[in-house]
């Protein structure tokens, strides 16, 4: 298992902080939305998750290249 460096850990913690700025919500209210709205929101968040994964992978690869060059 790959152990995260302090920098990687800070990057992930920062991303978590950004995602945590929205106030907690009553998710039971989602039932009021049309299914197409829920599907659209789900798709949007899946894309955001993919973008975050790609950004983190890019950052980790850059950090690893930086470590390899030393």
GUSEKE-306292 format. One record per residue: x negated, y, z of N, C-alpha, C in turn; residue number from 0; residue in three letters. Coordinates in nm, 4 decimals. Layout:
BEGIN
<nx = X&ny = Y&nz = Z&cax = X&cay = Y&caz = Z&cx = X&cy = Y&cz = Z&baza = NUM&zapa = ALA>
...
This chain:
BEGIN
<nx = -0.0849&ny = -0.1191&nz = 0.0000&cax = 0.0000&cay = 0.0000&caz = 0.0000&cx = -0.0880&cy = 0.1234&cz = 0.0000&baza = 0&zapa = UNK>
<nx = -0.0552&ny = 0.2169&nz = -0.0817&cax = -0.1304&cay = 0.3418&caz = -0.0938&cx = -0.0966&cy = 0.4350&cz = 0.0219&baza = 1&zapa = UNK>
<nx = -0.2006&ny = 0.4796&nz = 0.0942&cax = -0.1775&cay = 0.5734&caz = 0.2037&cx = -0.1803&cy = 0.7152&cz = 0.1475&baza = 2&zapa = UNK>
<nx = -0.0813&ny = 0.7950&nz = 0.1849&cax = -0.0724&cay = 0.9316&caz = 0.1359&cx = -0.1771&cy = 1.0195&cz = 0.2033&baza = 3&zapa = UNK>
<nx = -0.2356&ny = 1.1073&nz = 0.1234&cax = -0.3273&cay = 1.2060&caz = 0.1793&cx = -0.2443&cy = 1.3152&cz = 0.2450&baza = 4&zapa = UNK>
<nx = -0.3104&ny = 1.4009&nz = 0.3199&cax = -0.2422&cay = 1.5123&caz = 0.3858&cx = -0.1731&cy = 1.6003&cz = 0.2808&baza = 5&zapa = UNK>
<nx = -0.2405&ny = 1.6219&nz = 0.1686&cax = -0.1845&cay = 1.7064&caz = 0.0627&cx = -0.0576&cy = 1.6444&cz = 0.0039&baza = 6&zapa = UNK>
<nx = -0.0632&ny = 1.5143&nz = -0.0234&cax = 0.0539&cay = 1.4450&caz = -0.0776&cx = 0.1683&cy = 1.4465&cz = 0.0224&baza = 7&zapa = UNK>
<nx = 0.1358&ny = 1.4233&nz = 0.1478&cax = 0.2375&cay = 1.4249&caz = 0.2522&cx = 0.3030&cy = 1.5628&cz = 0.2617&baza = 8&zapa = UNK>
<nx = 0.2212&ny = 1.6678&nz = 0.2531&cax = 0.2750&cay = 1.8041&caz = 0.2572&cx = 0.3643&cy = 1.8320&cz = 0.1369&baza = 9&zapa = UNK>
<nx = 0.3253&ny = 1.7809&nz = 0.0199&cax = 0.4059&cay = 1.8007&caz = -0.1011&cx = 0.5438&cy = 1.7372&cz = -0.0846&baza = 10&zapa = UNK>
<nx = 0.5457&ny = 1.6161&nz = -0.0341&cax = 0.6731&cay = 1.5457&caz = -0.0150&cx = 0.7557&cy = 1.6147&cz = 0.0934&baza = 11&zapa = UNK>
<nx = 0.6906&ny = 1.6572&nz = 0.2015&cax = 0.7624&cay = 1.7274&caz = 0.3082&cx = 0.8213&cy = 1.8582&cz = 0.2556&baza = 12&zapa = UNK>
<nx = 0.7457&ny = 1.9285&nz = 0.1707&cax = 0.7955&cay = 2.0531&caz = 0.1126&cx = 0.9158&cy = 2.0291&cz = 0.0238&baza = 13&zapa = UNK>
<nx = 0.9103&ny = 1.9240&nz = -0.0569&cax = 1.0246&cay = 1.8910&caz = -0.1426&cx = 1.1460&cy = 1.8573&cz = -0.0567&baza = 14&zapa = UNK>
<nx = 1.1239&ny = 1.7857&nz = 0.0524&cax = 1.2338&cay = 1.7536&caz = 0.1435&cx = 1.2945&cy = 1.8778&cz = 0.2058&baza = 15&zapa = UNK>
<nx = 1.2090&ny = 1.9748&nz = 0.2375&cax = 1.2572&cay = 2.1001&caz = 0.2956&cx = 1.3442&cy = 2.1753&cz = 0.1947&baza = 16&zapa = UNK>
<nx = 1.2999&ny = 2.1782&nz = 0.0705&cax = 1.3768&cay = 2.2468&caz = -0.0339&cx = 1.5136&cy = 2.1807&cz = -0.0497&baza = 17&zapa = UNK>
<nx = 1.5157&ny = 2.0497&nz = -0.0477&cax = 1.6423&cay = 1.9780&caz = -0.0642&cx = 1.7319&cy = 1.9913&cz = 0.0584&baza = 18&zapa = UNK>
<nx = 1.6759&ny = 2.0270&nz = 0.1717&cax = 1.7505&cay = 2.0338&caz = 0.2955&cx = 1.8082&cy = 2.1729&cz = 0.3239&baza = 19&zapa = UNK>
<nx = 1.7971&ny = 2.2678&nz = 0.2296&cax = 1.8463&cay = 2.4030&caz = 0.2568&cx = 1.9976&cy = 2.4140&cz = 0.2483&baza = 20&zapa = UNK>
<nx = 2.0604&ny = 2.3196&nz = 0.1803&cax = 2.2061&cay = 2.3234&caz = 0.1687&cx = 2.2677&cy = 2.2797&cz = 0.3008&baza = 21&zapa = UNK>
<nx = 2.3726&ny = 2.3453&nz = 0.3445&cax = 2.4358&cay = 2.3049&caz = 0.4705&cx = 2.5004&cy = 2.1676&cz = 0.4569&baza = 22&zapa = UNK>
<nx = 2.5128&ny = 2.0993&nz = 0.5673&cax = 2.5783&cay = 1.9683&caz = 0.5647&cx = 2.7232&cy = 1.9875&cz = 0.5224&baza = 23&zapa = UNK>
<nx = 2.7731&ny = 1.8904&nz = 0.4528&cax = 2.9069&cay = 1.9023&caz = 0.3976&cx = 2.9895&cy = 1.7805&cz = 0.4356&baza = 24&zapa = UNK>
<nx = 3.1178&ny = 1.7975&nz = 0.4298&cax = 3.2091&cay = 1.6868&caz = 0.4492&cx = 3.2275&cy = 1.6186&cz = 0.3144&baza = 25&zapa = UNK>
<nx = 3.1596&ny = 1.5044&nz = 0.2960&cax = 3.1638&cay = 1.4391&caz = 0.1661&cx = 3.2987&cy = 1.3743&cz = 0.1375&baza = 26&zapa = UNK>
<nx = 3.3831&ny = 1.3653&nz = 0.2363&cax = 3.5174&cay = 1.3152&caz = 0.2140&cx = 3.5964&cy = 1.4049&cz = 0.1205&baza = 27&zapa = UNK>
<nx = 3.5568&ny = 1.5322&nz = 0.1143&cax = 3.6240&cay = 1.6269&caz = 0.0252&cx = 3.5988&cy = 1.5950&cz = -0.1216&baza = 28&zapa = UNK>
<nx = 3.4991&ny = 1.5141&nz = -0.1537&cax = 3.4714&cay = 1.4800&caz = -0.2929&cx = 3.5911&cy = 1.4122&cz = -0.3591&baza = 29&zapa = UNK>
<nx = 3.6759&ny = 1.3528&nz = -0.2798&cax = 3.7935&cay = 1.2859&caz = -0.3350&cx = 3.8867&cy = 1.3845&cz = -0.4050&baza = 30&zapa = UNK>
<nx = 3.8733&ny = 1.5112&nz = -0.3750&cax = 3.9586&cay = 1.6115&caz = -0.4379&cx = 3.9163&cy = 1.6380&cz = -0.5828&baza = 31&zapa = UNK>
<nx = 3.7925&ny = 1.6034&nz = -0.6164&cax = 3.7438&cay = 1.6303&caz = -0.7513&cx = 3.7925&cy = 1.5239&cz = -0.8485&baza = 32&zapa = UNK>
<nx = 3.8038&ny = 1.5647&nz = -0.9708&cax = 3.8341&cay = 1.4709&caz = -1.0771&cx = 3.7151&cy = 1.3768&cz = -1.0939&baza = 33&zapa = UNK>
<nx = 3.7385&ny = 1.2544&nz = -1.1313&cax = 3.6290&cay = 1.1584&caz = -1.1476&cx = 3.5239&cy = 1.2074&cz = -1.2466&baza = 34&zapa = UNK>
<nx = 3.5653&ny = 1.2806&nz = -1.3482&cax = 3.4674&cay = 1.3292&caz = -1.4462&cx = 3.3742&cy = 1.4310&cz = -1.3819&baza = 35&zapa = UNK>
<nx = 3.4255&ny = 1.5109&nz = -1.2864&cax = 3.3406&cay = 1.6054&caz = -1.2137&cx = 3.2376&cy = 1.5316&cz = -1.1293&baza = 36&zapa = UNK>
<nx = 3.2838&ny = 1.4280&nz = -1.0609&cax = 3.1935&cay = 1.3500&caz = -0.9760&cx = 3.0864&cy = 1.2830&cz = -1.0625&baza = 37&zapa = UNK>
<nx = 3.1262&ny = 1.2287&nz = -1.1745&cax = 3.0295&cay = 1.1637&caz = -1.2641&cx = 2.9281&cy = 1.2645&cz = -1.3173&baza = 38&zapa = UNK>
<nx = 2.9749&ny = 1.3840&nz = -1.3489&cax = 2.8848&cay = 1.4873&caz = -1.3984&cx = 2.7853&cy = 1.5282&cz = -1.2902&baza = 39&zapa = UNK>
<nx = 2.8325&ny = 1.5462&nz = -1.1681&cax = 2.7436&cay = 1.5797&caz = -1.0569&cx = 2.6429&cy = 1.4681&cz = -1.0309&baza = 40&zapa = UNK>
<nx = 2.6904&ny = 1.3449&nz = -1.0343&cax = 2.6008&cay = 1.2309&caz = -1.0131&cx = 2.4913&cy = 1.2308&cz = -1.1200&baza = 41&zapa = UNK>
<nx = 2.5298&ny = 1.2526&nz = -1.2439&cax = 2.4320&cay = 1.2568&caz = -1.3523&cx = 2.3309&cy = 1.3692&cz = -1.3347&baza = 42&zapa = UNK>
<nx = 2.3797&ny = 1.4860&nz = -1.2909&cax = 2.2896&cay = 1.5989&caz = -1.2669&cx = 2.1870&cy = 1.5651&cz = -1.1602&baza = 43&zapa = UNK>
<nx = 2.2331&ny = 1.5052&nz = -1.0509&cax = 2.1402&cay = 1.4723&caz = -0.9418&cx = 2.0452&cy = 1.3611&cz = -0.9802&baza = 44&zapa = UNK>
<nx = 2.0888&ny = 1.2692&nz = -1.0650&cax = 1.9971&cay = 1.1651&caz = -1.1136&cx = 1.8859&cy = 1.2287&cz = -1.1967&baza = 45&zapa = UNK>
<nx = 1.9216&ny = 1.3294&nz = -1.2771&cax = 1.8189&cay = 1.3996&caz = -1.3552&cx = 1.7228&cy = 1.4755&cz = -1.2636&baza = 46&zapa = UNK>
<nx = 1.7767&ny = 1.5413&nz = -1.1617&cax = 1.6923&cay = 1.6140&caz = -1.0656&cx = 1.5978&cy = 1.5157&cz = -0.9969&baza = 47&zapa = UNK>
<nx = 1.6509&ny = 1.4021&nz = -0.9550&cax = 1.5672&cay = 1.3002&caz = -0.8911&cx = 1.4566&cy = 1.2522&cz = -0.9830&baza = 48&zapa = UNK>
<nx = 1.4886&ny = 1.2320&nz = -1.1094&cax = 1.3874&cay = 1.1914&caz = -1.2076&cx = 1.2806&cy = 1.2976&cz = -1.2257&baza = 49&zapa = UNK>
<nx = 1.3241&ny = 1.4238&nz = -1.2302&cax = 1.2277&cay = 1.5334&caz = -1.2435&cx = 1.1371&cy = 1.5422&cz = -1.1211&baza = 50&zapa = UNK>
<nx = 1.1942&ny = 1.5247&nz = -1.0016&cax = 1.1133&cay = 1.5263&caz = -0.8793&cx = 1.0140&cy = 1.4106&cz = -0.8788&baza = 51&zapa = UNK>
<nx = 1.0600&ny = 1.2920&nz = -0.9196&cax = 0.9708&cay = 1.1756&caz = -0.9266&cx = 0.8551&cy = 1.2030&cz = -1.0216&baza = 52&zapa = UNK>
<nx = 0.8854&ny = 1.2593&nz = -1.1381&cax = 0.7808&cay = 1.2888&caz = -1.2367&cx = 0.6823&cy = 1.3924&cz = -1.1829&baza = 53&zapa = UNK>
<nx = 0.7331&ny = 1.4951&nz = -1.1148&cax = 0.6454&cay = 1.5980&caz = -1.0592&cx = 0.5548&cy = 1.5409&cz = -0.9511&baza = 54&zapa = UNK>
<nx = 0.6094&ny = 1.4569&nz = -0.8660&cax = 0.5289&cay = 1.3958&caz = -0.7607&cx = 0.4246&cy = 1.3023&cz = -0.8216&baza = 55&zapa = UNK>
<nx = 0.4641&ny = 1.2226&nz = -0.9208&cax = 0.3685&cay = 1.1334&caz = -0.9871&cx = 0.2557&cy = 1.2122&cz = -1.0518&baza = 56&zapa = UNK>
<nx = 0.2896&ny = 1.3256&nz = -1.1155&cax = 0.1883&cay = 1.4100&caz = -1.1781&cx = 0.0935&cy = 1.4671&cz = -1.0736&baza = 57&zapa = UNK>
<nx = 0.1490&ny = 1.5116&nz = -0.9614&cax = 0.0659&cay = 1.5672&caz = -0.8543&cx = -0.0258&cy = 1.4608&cz = -0.7955&baza = 58&zapa = UNK>
<nx = 0.0262&ny = 1.3413&nz = -0.7737&cax = -0.0547&cay = 1.2329&caz = -0.7183&cx = -0.1656&cy = 1.1951&cz = -0.8155&baza = 59&zapa = UNK>
<nx = -0.1326&ny = 1.1868&nz = -0.9447&cax = -0.2345&cay = 1.1534&caz = -1.0443&cx = -0.3445&cy = 1.2597&cz = -1.0481&baza = 60&zapa = UNK>
<nx = -0.3074&ny = 1.3865&nz = -1.0387&cax = -0.4061&cay = 1.4943&caz = -1.0391&cx = -0.4954&cy = 1.4858&cz = -0.9157&baza = 61&zapa = UNK>
<nx = -0.4360&ny = 1.4560&nz = -0.8022&cax = -0.5136&cay = 1.4430&caz = -0.6783&cx = -0.6081&cy = 1.3238&cz = -0.6882&baza = 62&zapa = UNK>
<nx = -0.5607&ny = 1.2150&nz = -0.7453&cax = -0.6463&cay = 1.0971&caz = -0.7605&cx = -0.7612&cy = 1.1243&cz = -0.8575&baza = 63&zapa = UNK>
<nx = -0.7334&ny = 1.1954&nz = -0.9677&cax = -0.8405&cay = 1.2313&caz = -1.0630&cx = -0.9424&cy = 1.3210&cz = -0.9942&baza = 64&zapa = UNK>
<nx = -0.8924&ny = 1.4128&nz = -0.9118&cax = -0.9792&cay = 1.5028&caz = -0.8386&cx = -1.0704&cy = 1.4234&cz = -0.7441&baza = 65&zapa = UNK>
<nx = -1.0147&ny = 1.3215&nz = -0.6790&cax = -1.0922&cay = 1.2385&caz = -0.5886&cx = -1.1913&cy = 1.1506&cz = -0.6630&baza = 66&zapa = UNK>
<nx = -1.1521&ny = 1.1038&nz = -0.7824&cax = -1.2407&cay = 1.0184&caz = -0.8630&cx = -1.3609&cy = 1.0943&cz = -0.9167&baza = 67&zapa = UNK>
<nx = -1.3438&ny = 1.2243&nz = -0.9389&cax = -1.4525&cay = 1.3028&caz = -0.9966&cx = -1.5562&cy = 1.3432&cz = -0.8921&baza = 68&zapa = UNK>
<nx = -1.5279&ny = 1.3176&nz = -0.7651&cax = -1.6235&cay = 1.3547&caz = -0.6589&cx = -1.7266&cy = 1.2474&cz = -0.6382&baza = 69&zapa = UNK>
